[in-house]
C-alpha cells in the first residue's frame, strides 16, 4: 500500500519478553497515511502501558494528509494531545513519573521524516548500507557526544539505560527530527530498546536483507527471546518499492512543489 511514487510493505510485531510480566510497548502501522510509530512506555503497570497506548491512539486518527508539511503538522498536533493526556494521568496518580519513548517514520510522496524522543530507534538499510538514523536521547549518548567516555566504556556504562527525553515528562513534547528523500528499495527498521539490548546492527541488517518485512520482524523478535529478552521488544520494518508507472500518465514524473 502507498501513495505517489512508492508502495510500502510493512512487517510488525511485539512481545512481552522473557522477564517482564506485561508489555508497555505499543506500535502503529498506517501505510495509507504514511505513518509508522513505536512507543515504549515507562512508569510500571497501567502507567507505561497507558502512555504508549495514548500516543498510538491519538496518532491513529491522523487521516490522509494533503502534503508533507500537512502530515508533519497533523502528527505533532496529535502527539501534543497525547502528551497532555499523559501529563493529566500522571497528576491523577499523584505526580508519578509516566511517559513513553517514541520513534515515528512519516512518508509523503518521495519524502520521509523521522521524529523521535528517547532511546527507541530508526535504522535505514539502503544500497546494502545499514545505519542508525536517530540519535539516542540518553545520558550515555551525551557523555559520548562530549568525549567524556569512549564507545567501549559506553557499552558497560552503569547508567546506560537512563533516558534524557520522553513524551509526557516535560512541559511539551521534546522531539528531534531528520528528513530525507526515499529511494526504491529502502528498508526502515523501527524498534524499542528491547531489540537493541540483545541484537547487533549487523544482525538487523542481515534479517532485513534476507527476509521480507514481516519475516524479518519475526526473526528479530525470536532472536531477542532466545537471548533472554529482559525487556519488551517491538519491531516494525517498512520496505519502499517503486510504484509501476501508470500508462495513462505517460510516465510523467510527479509534480512535487512542497516538502517537509
N, C-alpha and C positions, 0 to 999 in steps of 0.2 A: 504494500500500500504506500502511496506517496503523492506528492504534488510536483508540478513543474517538470524539471529535467530528470528527477531521480525517483526511484521507488525504493522502499525500505523493507528489509526483512528483519524482524525482531525476535530475539530469544530472551527469556527471563526466568528467574527462579529465586526462591528464598527458603532458608532452612534455619530452624532454631539453633542448630548446632548440637554438640555433644554435652556441653556443660550447662548452658542456660536452661531455665525451665519455661521460658516464654520468649516470643520473638518481638523485639522492639523495632525491627526494620519494617519499612513499607516501601512499595515501589509503584510507579505508574508508567504505563506504556500507551501513548496515544499517537500513533503514527499519522492518523488523519488530521491531527492538529500540529504535528511536528514537535511533539514534546515527550521526553522520557525523563523520569525522576527516580532517584534512590534517596531515601531519608532514613537515618539511623538514630533512633530515639535514645534519650538518656534521662534518667530520673527514676528508674525502677518500674516495677509492675504497675500498670494503669496510669503511669506518668509518661515514660518514654514511649509506650505504645500510643498514648493519646497525642503526643507531639508529632510523631512521624505520620500518624493517620490524619491529623488535622492538615498537614501540608499537602498530602496526596489528595484529600477530599476537596480542598479549596482549589487546587490547580486543575483537578479533573473537569472543572466547569469552564475551561478556557475557550472552548469553541473553535471556530475556524478563523484564523487571523487573515486580515487583508494584505498585510505586508510584514516584512521582518521587524520594523520598529513597532508595529501594532502587536506582534507576537510577544516581543520583549516587554512592552508596557502591560499587556494583559497578564503575563507571567508575574511580573513584580507586584502588580496590584493584588493578585491573589496570594502571593507569598506574604505580603504585608498583612492581609486579612488573617492568614494562618498564624503569623507571628503574634498578632493581637489576641487571638483565641488562646494560644499557648500561655501568654502572659496572664490572661484572666484566670486560666486554670491554676497556674502557679499561685496566684493570690488567693484563690478559693481554698487551696491546700496549705495556707499559712506561710506562703513565701518559699515553698520547696523549689529546688532547682529542677526545672523541666526544660527540655529543649530537644533539638534534633539537628544533626549534621545534614547537609543537603548537597547533592550534585544534580544538575539538570543539563540535558542536551536539548537545545532548541534548533529547529531546522526550518527554513523557509526558502523555497526555490533552491538556489545553489549556495546559500549562505548558512553557516551554523554559528551558534553561540554556546559556550559552556559557562554556567553560572554555579558558584559553589560557596559553601560555608562549612568549615570543619575539615575532617580528615577522610571523608569518603572521596573517591577519586574517579576521574575520567581519563581513559587512555585512548590513543588513536593508533591503529595499525594502517599504515599507508605505504604502498610500494615495498612491502617487506620490512619496513622500519617501524618499530613499536616504541612509542614514547608516552610519558605521562603528561597530559595537557594541563591538569590542575596542579596547584602547589598547596601542600597540606597547611592548614591553619593549626599548627601545634607548637608547643614550647620547644620541642627538639628541632623543628624546622627553623624556628627563629634563631636558635643557637648556631645551627649550621650556616644560615644566611650571614650571620655576623662574624663567622670564622672562629667562634669560641670553642667549637668542637669539630672533629672531622667525621667522615662518614662511618668509619669503624666504631668510633665512640658512640655515635648516634644509634647504631644498631643495638647497643647494650645499655642505652641511657635509662636510668631507673624511672624517669617520668616520661617515657617515650610516648605514652598514650594520652597525655594531658593536652586537650584541645584549647585553642585560644578564641575560637569563634563557633557559634551555633545559632540556629534560628530559635528565638524565644527567650534568649538570655541577655539581650542588650536592649537599648531604647528603640531600636528599629532593626530590620533585617540587615545584617552586616555581611555582604557578599563580595566576591571578586568575579570578574567576567573576562573572558577572552573570546575572540572572534576569528573566523576564517572562512574560506571557500571550500566547498565539497569537491572531491574528485571521485569518479566512478571507481568502485572497489574499496572505498574507505570502510573500515570497521571500527566502531566506537565500543568501548567497554566501560560501563558504569558499575561501581561496586562500593559496598560498605567496607570498613576496615577489617571485618571478619574474614574477607578473602585475602587481603594483602598481608595479614599476620602470618599466613601459612603458605602462600603460593608466590613464587618468584615471577618477576616480569617475563622472563623468557618462557616460562611455562604458560602464562596467559597468552603470549603471542603465538605459541605453538597450538594451543587449543583453538584460537580464532582462525589460524591458518589452515588447520586440518579438518575443521568441522563447520557445519552450518551454525548460525547463531544459537539456536535452541540446544543443539547437541554440545556446543562449546560451553554454554552456561551449565548444563547438566554435568559435564565432565569436571568443570572447575569446582562446582559445589561438592561433588563426590570426592575430589582430591582433598578439599578442605576438611570434610568429615573424616576421611581416612587418617588425617594428621592431627586429629583431636579437637578441631573446631571449638576453640574456647569461647567464641562469641557467635552471635547470629551472623549469617552470611547471606548477602543478596547480590545478585549479578544481573545486569542487562547487557545484551550485545545487540548492536544495530549495524546492519550492513547496508550500504548505499550503492545501488547499481543504477546505471544509466537507463532511463526510460526509452524504449524503442521509439524512433521518430514516427510522428503521425503523418502518413502520406498526404492527408488533406491539408496539412500545414506546409507542404512542400519543403519540409526540413528546415524551416525558418528558425533562427536562433531566438531564444527568449528575449523579449524587450524588458530589460531589468533596469529600473530607474531609482529604486530605493534599496538601501541596505541597513543592516543593524547599526 
